[in-house]
Amino acid sequence: MLKEFKEYVNEYDMNNHNIKYRYNHSLRVQKICVALAKMLNLNKEDAEIIKIAGLLHDIGRFEQLKLTNSFSDNEFDHAAYGAMILFKEGLIENFNVNPKYYDILEFAILNHNRFKIMEINDERKIMIAKILRDADKIDIFDAYTYQKIYKITNIDDEVSQDVAIEFKKHESINRKIRKTKADLLISIIAFVFDINYKESFEIINEQKYLDELYNQIENKEKFKEYFDYAKDYIKERIDEYAR
Ligand SMILES: [Fe+2]
């Protein structure tokens, strides 16, 4: 599967740092999925499915960059596009995946970037989709901190009122209401409100992503309350499950 994925991506310009980043992100999300599968004690089949989902979740990004020359999420839904080329156009057949997993994979990939997971009556599908969303967010935290892929250091504007209100309701921030650079920072911090598993909170806690992000910001004091809020939330979630 990895070999086939490499072959697929090699058709794109690997000298383009965006392509390279997406390739590495896919590999890292796969790794996080494997780690979570172990921590969550998934059975062999589910562990295999989440491993595939991790690797293929962003496959729509490569065509997106070629077609639109951007990664903008406003004009192009790379998740829906990825699910479409894999499962409607049959690209999945190149990846040596058991066809009985197609349906679960399609749901997970389609839902990985949605504001909320579609409501369906299928716990297994929901579980795989939730793990994938957690793994994706963990790697985005990593990209903003240790990998230094994205930088959010000097923020010279303010948090919009709508964004502040959503944040304080423990809601993740819909990209449609994001207006300022400060909003972007708040929406990254708010990822924690959309984390599903205690094990994912533990990774975020151990890696100190929020501290690391905070330390990078020049005028950090202005945002301290948001960081404190999110850190308390993580602690509460871990304690709640430990009880
Ligand atoms: Fe994605």
Residues whose N, C-alpha, C, O or C-beta is under 5 A from the ligand:
A	BS01	LIG	H57 D58 N113
